[in-house]
Amino acid sequence: MAGHGTALALSVAVALAGLGPWTADPPPAPAQTPAQSSPQTPVQTPAQTPAPTGTSHGEPAAPTGSGPGPTPSPTPAPSDPLNPGGVTGTGSQVASGSLPTTNPDLVPTFEPSLLVITDADSAPTMIVRSRLRTAEAAFERSRTGYLTAKARAARTEGALRAAQDRVASLPQQALDAVQQTGSDPKRREAWTKQVSEVGVLGALAGALDDAIDAPLAADSALTAHQGAATALAAAARMHGGNVLALQKAITTVRASMTYDRDVSAALAAWRARQQLDEQRLLSAVASARATSQLALAAELESGLRVATSDGQVVTSIKPGTTLPGTGRPVSKEVSTWIAEALAVLYKTGFPRGSDDALHLAIIIDHESAGRPTAINLTDSNALKGDPSFGLMQTIGATFRAWALPGYQLKGDPVAQIIAGARYGVNRYGSLAQIPGVAAVLAGQPYRPY
């Protein structure tokens, strides 16, 4: 820029010298276009603005005579000299749109355990934990972008302020350069004899360079800062949204975990009640068994129930019971033989009756009076050579036909009852339907079967 020549540099210097001490004015607001101007007030361009006495950049001074002249427009309200574009750098609000209500600098805190899926989690809790992981990852990514944009905006704001400070200092620098030469021609002539003319002209040329280059640099810095501020606003909006999403995910996981804990507590309480109920039931069963065992012991003692040789307990007829028809009491031996015979018969599918023991006792009482050795040698069967014998008074052929394996000895009282009972049920259908039993129970005389 030094090639502008000595004359141009001196012209600038002379113009600056006539201004006296300068104050850095803010850049003027953009002039209105003719379409926006009021018809009564002419719009002044920067070249039409009245200048101080003297010359500026070689232009003549405005007339100073009296009389009507163009009415100057009001002085524009000064803008921020450090921010002529109205751009906020790193504050909570940024150019190109406002931030979300959530502060993007907020970092939601939560326990790392919220991200860990456990065996105690329900299916919904597992899902919301997974969503929390996604939200946390998105938060970290957008936060990195936001912090990068924030740092860039801070850097461009610093560069913009430095450029604007340089523009604001140019008038004083130029004035200092002119005052070194002096406004008095004689003084300037004397000074130039002592200082190289080349050095003076170089200082003036440098001032001119700054006067041209510095505003361009400030304008470039302003553009860069505006771009950085716009990028910061976009990054802040995105990150603010992720802050909200992360907060919502944290709240959802905590709520789901609380629900799981409540369900677990309810389940534990239910299990405790079930365990208590089970203990009560077991206690009741044990008590019932004890009562049953006492009752069984009493029945065994009385002979109402009989423990058989193979360990079974069978209901029989109580010894001493008076039998209908004869009035004789049942002996303990007959009660035991009946119980043993019924235990064997029931294993073979013999039909059960509620009074089987009583019915057998009636037959035994009338047929043999309870004697297993009884034998009839006077009836027709005896005349044929096959007399009736035993408790049930069956002939030999009948005994052999209805005896069970292992119970085939004619002198065995249990075998005698088994064979006679099977024969009677096969012929009449049940012990209760045997003619002699039915007759006695009906109050009639006993009839042989």
C-alpha positions as CSV (number, residue, x, y, z in Angstrom):
1,M,0.0,0.0,0.0
2,A,3.0,2.3,0.3
3,G,2.9,2.8,-3.5
4,H,0.0,5.3,-3.2
5,G,2.7,8.0,-3.2
6,T,3.8,10.9,-1.2
7,A,1.1,13.3,-2.3
8,L,-1.7,11.0,-1.2
9,A,-0.1,10.4,2.2
10,L,0.5,14.1,2.8
11,S,-3.1,14.8,1.8
12,V,-4.4,12.3,4.4
13,A,-2.0,13.7,7.0
14,V,-3.1,17.3,6.4
15,A,-6.8,16.3,6.6
16,L,-6.2,14.4,9.8
17,A,-4.2,17.3,11.3
18,G,-7.2,19.6,10.9
19,L,-9.4,17.4,12.9
20,G,-7.7,17.8,16.2
21,P,-7.9,15.0,18.8
22,W,-10.2,12.3,17.6
23,T,-12.7,10.1,19.5
24,A,-13.5,6.7,18.1
25,D,-17.1,6.9,16.8
26,P,-19.2,3.8,16.3
27,P,-19.8,2.7,12.8
28,P,-22.8,4.6,11.4
29,A,-26.1,2.8,10.9
30,P,-26.9,1.9,7.4
31,A,-28.5,4.8,5.5
32,Q,-32.1,4.6,4.5
33,T,-32.9,4.0,0.9
34,P,-34.8,6.6,-1.1
35,A,-38.0,4.5,-0.8
36,Q,-37.7,4.6,3.0
37,S,-37.0,8.4,3.2
38,S,-39.5,11.0,4.3
39,P,-40.3,13.5,1.5
40,Q,-39.8,16.4,3.9
41,T,-36.3,15.2,5.2
42,P,-33.7,14.6,2.5
43,V,-31.6,11.6,3.2
44,Q,-28.0,12.3,3.7
45,T,-25.3,9.9,2.6
46,P,-22.1,9.7,4.5
47,A,-20.6,12.1,1.9
48,Q,-23.4,14.7,2.7
49,T,-22.8,14.6,6.4
50,P,-21.5,18.1,7.5
51,A,-17.8,17.8,8.1
52,P,-15.7,19.9,10.5
53,T,-13.8,23.0,9.2
54,G,-10.9,21.9,7.0
55,T,-10.6,19.1,4.5
56,S,-11.1,15.4,4.7
57,H,-9.5,13.2,2.2
58,G,-9.1,16.3,-0.1
59,E,-12.9,17.1,-0.1
60,P,-13.9,20.8,0.4
61,A,-15.6,21.9,3.5
62,A,-19.3,22.5,3.6
63,P,-20.6,26.1,3.1
64,T,-21.0,28.0,6.4
65,G,-23.2,30.9,5.2
66,S,-26.5,31.7,6.8
67,G,-29.9,30.9,5.3
68,P,-31.8,27.8,4.8
69,G,-29.9,24.7,3.9
70,P,-30.5,21.0,3.9
71,T,-31.8,19.7,7.3
72,P,-29.4,17.1,8.7
73,S,-31.0,13.8,9.6
74,P,-30.8,12.8,13.3
75,T,-27.6,11.2,14.4
76,P,-28.1,7.4,14.5
77,A,-28.1,5.8,17.9
78,P,-24.6,4.3,18.4
79,S,-24.4,0.5,18.3
80,D,-22.1,-1.6,20.4
81,P,-18.7,-0.6,19.1
82,L,-17.4,-4.1,19.9
83,N,-20.4,-5.8,18.4
84,P,-21.8,-3.7,15.4
85,G,-23.7,-6.7,14.2
86,G,-25.6,-7.2,17.4
87,V,-24.2,-10.7,17.8
88,T,-23.9,-12.2,21.3
89,G,-20.8,-14.4,21.6
90,T,-21.0,-17.0,24.3
91,G,-23.9,-15.9,26.4
92,S,-27.1,-17.9,27.1
93,Q,-28.8,-16.5,24.0
94,V,-27.0,-16.7,20.6
95,A,-27.8,-15.2,17.2
96,S,-29.9,-17.0,14.7
97,G,-32.6,-18.1,17.2
98,S,-33.0,-18.6,20.9
99,L,-31.8,-21.6,22.8
100,P,-34.2,-24.2,24.3
101,T,-35.5,-23.6,27.8
102,T,-33.0,-26.1,29.1
103,N,-29.5,-24.7,29.7
104,P,-27.2,-26.6,27.3
105,D,-24.4,-26.2,29.9
106,L,-26.4,-28.4,32.3
107,V,-24.9,-31.9,32.8
108,P,-27.6,-34.1,34.3
109,T,-26.1,-36.4,36.9
110,F,-27.3,-39.9,37.6
111,E,-26.0,-43.1,39.1
112,P,-24.1,-45.3,36.7
113,S,-26.1,-48.2,38.1
114,L,-29.1,-46.9,36.1
115,L,-27.4,-48.2,33.0
116,V,-26.8,-51.7,34.3
117,I,-29.4,-54.3,33.5
118,T,-29.9,-56.8,36.4
119,D,-31.8,-60.1,36.9
120,A,-34.3,-58.3,39.1
121,D,-35.4,-56.0,36.3
122,S,-38.7,-56.5,34.6
123,A,-39.0,-56.4,30.8
124,P,-40.1,-52.8,30.8
125,T,-37.2,-51.7,33.0
126,M,-34.8,-53.5,30.7
127,I,-36.2,-51.5,27.8
128,V,-36.0,-48.1,29.5
129,R,-32.5,-48.8,30.7
130,S,-31.5,-49.5,27.0
131,R,-33.2,-46.2,26.0
132,L,-31.2,-44.4,28.8
133,R,-28.0,-45.8,27.3
134,T,-29.0,-44.4,23.9
135,A,-29.9,-41.0,25.3
136,E,-26.7,-40.8,27.3
137,A,-24.6,-41.6,24.2
138,A,-26.5,-38.9,22.1
139,F,-26.0,-36.4,25.0
140,E,-22.2,-37.0,25.0
141,R,-22.0,-36.6,21.2
142,S,-24.0,-33.4,21.1
143,R,-22.2,-32.0,24.1
144,T,-18.9,-32.5,22.3
145,G,-20.2,-30.6,19.3
146,Y,-21.7,-27.9,21.5
147,L,-18.4,-27.3,23.4
148,T,-16.5,-27.2,20.2
149,A,-18.9,-24.6,18.7
150,K,-18.8,-22.6,22.0
151,A,-15.0,-22.5,21.9
152,R,-15.0,-21.4,18.3
153,A,-17.5,-18.6,19.0
154,A,-15.3,-17.4,21.9
155,R,-12.3,-17.3,19.6
156,T,-14.0,-15.4,16.9
157,E,-15.5,-13.0,19.4
158,G,-12.0,-12.3,20.7
159,A,-10.7,-11.7,17.2
160,L,-13.7,-9.4,16.4
161,R,-13.0,-7.3,19.5
162,A,-9.3,-7.1,18.6
163,A,-10.1,-5.9,15.1
164,Q,-12.7,-3.4,16.3
165,D,-10.2,-2.1,18.9
166,R,-7.7,-1.6,16.0
167,V,-10.2,0.3,13.9
168,A,-11.1,2.5,17.0
169,S,-7.3,3.3,17.5
170,L,-6.6,4.3,13.9
171,P,-7.6,8.0,14.2
172,Q,-5.3,8.6,17.1
173,Q,-2.4,6.7,15.4
174,A,-2.9,8.8,12.2
175,L,-3.1,12.0,14.3
176,D,0.1,11.2,16.1
177,A,1.9,10.6,12.8
178,V,0.8,14.0,11.4
179,Q,1.6,15.8,14.6
180,Q,5.1,14.5,14.4
181,T,5.5,16.7,11.2
182,G,3.7,19.7,12.7
183,S,1.0,21.7,11.0
184,D,3.2,24.8,10.8
185,P,5.1,24.7,7.5
186,K,8.2,26.3,9.1
187,R,8.2,23.8,11.9
188,R,7.7,20.9,9.5
189,E,10.6,22.2,7.4
190,A,12.8,22.4,10.4
191,W,11.7,18.9,11.5
192,T,12.4,17.4,8.1
193,K,15.9,18.6,8.2
194,Q,16.5,16.5,11.3
195,V,14.4,13.4,10.3
196,S,14.7,11.6,7.0
197,E,11.8,12.5,4.8
198,V,11.6,8.9,3.8
199,G,10.9,7.9,7.4
200,V,8.1,10.5,7.8
201,L,6.5,9.5,4.5
202,G,6.7,5.8,5.5
203,A,4.9,6.5,8.8
204,L,2.2,8.4,6.9
205,A,1.9,5.6,4.3
206,G,1.6,3.0,7.1
207,A,-1.2,5.0,8.7
208,L,-3.0,5.0,5.4
209,D,-2.6,1.3,5.0
210,D,-4.1,0.7,8.4
211,A,-7.0,3.1,7.6
212,I,-7.8,0.9,4.6
213,D,-7.0,-2.6,5.8
214,A,-8.2,-2.5,9.4
215,P,-11.9,-1.9,8.6
216,L,-11.8,-4.7,6.0
217,A,-10.2,-7.0,8.7
218,A,-12.9,-6.0,11.2
219,D,-15.6,-6.7,8.7
220,S,-14.1,-10.1,8.0
221,A,-13.9,-10.8,11.7
222,L,-17.5,-9.8,12.1
223,T,-18.6,-12.2,9.4
224,A,-16.6,-15.1,10.9
225,H,-18.1,-14.4,14.3
226,Q,-21.6,-14.3,13.0
227,G,-21.1,-17.7,11.4
228,A,-19.6,-19.1,14.6
229,A,-22.6,-17.7,16.6
230,T,-25.1,-19.2,14.2
231,A,-23.3,-22.6,14.5
232,L,-23.2,-22.3,18.3
233,A,-27.0,-21.6,18.3
234,A,-27.7,-24.7,16.2
235,A,-25.4,-26.9,18.4
236,A,-26.9,-25.5,21.6
237,R,-30.5,-26.2,20.4
238,M,-29.6,-29.8,19.5
239,H,-27.7,-30.4,22.7
240,G,-30.4,-28.7,24.8
241,G,-32.9,-31.2,23.3
242,N,-30.6,-34.1,24.2
243,V,-30.4,-32.7,27.8
244,L,-34.1,-32.9,28.0
245,A,-34.2,-36.4,26.5
246,L,-31.6,-37.6,29.0
247,Q,-33.4,-36.1,31.9
248,K,-36.6,-37.8,30.8
249,A,-34.8,-41.1,30.3
250,I,-33.3,-40.9,33.8
251,T,-36.7,-40.1,35.3
252,T,-38.3,-43.0,33.4
253,V,-35.7,-45.5,34.6
254,R,-36.0,-44.4,38.2
255,A,-39.8,-44.7,38.0
256,S,-39.6,-48.2,36.5
257,M,-37.0,-49.3,39.1
258,T,-39.4,-48.0,41.8
259,Y,-42.2,-50.0,40.3
260,D,-40.0,-53.1,40.2
261,R,-39.1,-52.7,43.8
262,D,-42.7,-52.2,44.8
263,V,-43.7,-55.4,42.9
264,S,-40.8,-57.3,44.5
265,A,-41.8,-56.1,47.9
266,A,-45.4,-57.1,47.3
267,L,-44.2,-60.5,46.0
268,A,-42.0,-61.0,49.0
269,A,-45.0,-60.1,51.3
270,W,-47.2,-62.6,49.4
271,R,-44.5,-65.3,49.7
272,A,-44.2,-64.6,53.4
273,R,-48.0,-65.0,53.8
274,Q,-47.9,-68.2,51.7
275,Q,-45.1,-69.5,53.9
276,L,-47.1,-68.7,57.0
277,D,-50.2,-70.3,55.6
278,E,-48.2,-73.3,54.7
279,Q,-46.7,-73.5,58.2
280,R,-50.2,-73.2,59.6
281,L,-51.5,-75.9,57.2
282,L,-48.6,-78.3,58.1
283,S,-49.3,-77.6,61.8
284,A,-53.0,-78.4,61.3
285,V,-52.1,-81.6,59.3
286,A,-49.7,-82.6,62.1
287,S,-52.4,-82.0,64.7
288,A,-54.9,-83.9,62.6
289,R,-52.5,-86.8,62.2
290,A,-51.8,-86.8,65.9
291,T,-55.5,-86.9,66.6
292,S,-56.0,-89.6,64.0
293,Q,-53.2,-91.7,65.5
294,L,-54.8,-91.3,68.9
295,A,-58.1,-92.4,67.5
296,L,-56.5,-95.2,65.6
297,A,-54.8,-96.4,68.8
298,A,-58.1,-96.3,70.6
299,E,-59.8,-98.2,67.8
300,L,-57.0,-100.7,67.7
301,E,-57.3,-101.1,71.4
302,S,-61.0,-101.6,71.2
303,G,-60.7,-104.0,68.3
304,L,-62.8,-101.9,65.9
305,R,-59.8,-101.7,63.7
306,V,-57.3,-104.6,63.4
307,A,-53.6,-104.5,62.4
308,T,-53.1,-107.4,60.0
309,S,-50.0,-109.6,59.7
310,D,-48.8,-107.7,56.7
311,G,-49.0,-104.3,58.4
312,Q,-52.4,-103.2,57.1
313,V,-55.0,-101.7,59.4
314,V,-58.5,-102.9,58.5
315,T,-61.8,-102.0,60.0
316,S,-63.4,-105.0,61.6
317,I,-66.2,-105.6,64.2
318,K,-65.5,-104.6,67.7
319,P,-65.1,-107.6,70.1
320,G,-68.0,-108.0,72.4
321,T,-70.5,-106.6,69.9
322,T,-73.9,-108.4,70.4
323,L,-74.9,-110.0,67.1
324,P,-78.5,-109.9,66.0
325,G,-80.5,-113.1,65.9
326,T,-78.5,-115.0,68.6
327,G,-77.4,-112.3,71.0
328,R,-74.0,-113.8,71.3
329,P,-71.0,-111.4,71.6
330,V,-68.2,-111.4,69.0
331,S,-65.0,-112.8,70.2
332,K,-61.7,-111.1,69.8
333,E,-60.4,-114.0,67.7
334,V,-63.3,-113.8,65.2
335,S,-62.8,-110.0,64.9
336,T,-59.1,-110.5,64.1
337,W,-59.8,-113.3,61.6
338,I,-62.4,-111.2,59.8
339,A,-60.0,-108.3,59.5
340,E,-57.2,-110.5,58.1
341,A,-59.6,-112.0,55.5
342,L,-61.0,-108.6,54.4
343,A,-57.4,-107.3,54.0
344,V,-56.7,-110.1,51.5
345,L,-60.0,-109.9,49.8
346,Y,-59.8,-106.2,49.2
347,K,-56.5,-106.6,47.4
348,T,-58.1,-108.9,44.9
349,G,-60.9,-106.4,43.9
350,F,-63.5,-107.8,46.3
351,P,-66.4,-105.4,46.4
352,R,-66.3,-103.2,49.5
353,G,-69.3,-102.7,51.7
354,S,-69.8,-100.4,54.6
355,D,-70.7,-103.3,57.0
356,D,-68.7,-106.2,55.5
357,A,-67.3,-107.2,58.9
358,L,-70.8,-107.3,60.5
359,H,-72.2,-109.4,57.7
360,L,-69.4,-111.9,58.0
361,A,-69.8,-112.0,61.7
362,I,-73.5,-112.8,61.3
363,I,-72.7,-115.7,58.9
364,I,-70.0,-117.1,61.2
365,D,-72.2,-116.8,64.3
366,H,-75.0,-118.8,62.8
367,E,-73.0,-121.3,60.8
368,S,-70.3,-122.3,63.4
369,A,-70.8,-120.1,66.5
370,G,-67.2,-118.8,65.8
371,R,-65.5,-122.2,65.9
372,P,-63.1,-122.9,63.0
373,T,-63.1,-126.7,63.8
374,A,-66.9,-127.0,63.5
375,I,-68.0,-129.8,61.2
376,N,-71.5,-131.1,60.2
377,L,-71.7,-134.8,59.9
378,T,-75.5,-135.2,59.7
379,D,-76.6,-133.3,56.7
380,S,-77.0,-134.5,53.1
381,N,-73.5,-133.3,52.2
382,A,-72.0,-135.5,54.9
383,L,-74.0,-138.5,53.7
384,K,-72.4,-137.8,50.3
385,G,-68.9,-137.8,51.9
386,D,-68.2,-134.1,51.6
387,P,-69.4,-132.5,55.0
388,S,-69.6,-128.8,55.7
389,F,-66.8,-127.5,57.9
390,G,-65.2,-124.4,59.4
391,L,-66.4,-120.9,60.3
392,M,-68.4,-120.5,57.1
393,Q,-69.5,-124.2,56.8
394,T,-68.5,-124.7,53.2
395,I,-68.2,-128.2,51.7
396,G,-64.8,-129.3,50.5
397,A,-65.6,-128.8,46.9
398,T,-66.7,-125.2,47.4
399,F,-63.7,-124.4,49.6
400,R,-61.3,-125.7,47.0
401,A,-63.1,-123.8,44.2
402,W,-63.0,-120.4,45.9
403,A,-59.8,-120.5,48.0
404,L,-57.0,-118.1,47.1
405,P,-53.4,-119.1,46.5
406,G,-51.6,-119.2,49.8
407,Y,-54.9,-119.6,51.6
408,Q,-55.8,-123.2,50.8
409,L,-55.5,-125.0,54.2
410,K,-58.9,-126.2,55.3
411,G,-58.0,-125.7,59.0
412,D,-57.0,-122.0,58.5
413,P,-59.8,-119.7,59.8
414,V,-58.8,-116.8,57.5
415,A,-58.8,-119.2,54.5
416,Q,-62.2,-120.5,55.5
417,I,-63.6,-116.9,55.6
418,I,-62.0,-116.0,52.2
419,A,-63.4,-119.0,50.4
420,G,-66.9,-118.6,51.9
421,A,-67.1,-114.9,51.3
422,R,-66.0,-115.3,47.6
423,Y,-68.6,-118.0,47.0
424,G,-71.4,-116.0,48.6
425,V,-70.6,-112.7,46.7
426,N,-70.3,-114.6,43.4
427,R,-73.7,-116.3,43.9
428,Y,-75.7,-113.4,45.5
429,G,-73.8,-110.2,44.4
430,S,-72.7,-108.9,47.8
431,L,-72.4,-110.0,51.5
432,A,-75.4,-108.0,52.3
433,Q,-77.5,-109.9,49.8
434,I,-76.7,-113.4,51.1
435,P,-80.1,-114.8,52.3
436,G,-79.2,-115.4,55.9
437,V,-77.7,-111.9,56.4
438,A,-80.6,-110.2,54.8
439,A,-83.1,-112.2,56.8
440,V,-81.4,-111.6,60.2
441,L,-81.0,-107.8,59.5
442,A,-84.7,-107.8,58.6
443,G,-85.6,-109.4,62.0
444,Q,-86.3,-112.9,60.5
445,P,-84.7,-116.2,61.2
446,Y,-81.3,-117.0,59.6
447,R,-81.4,-119.0,56.3
448,P,-78.3,-121.1,55.2
449,Y,-76.6,-120.0,52.1
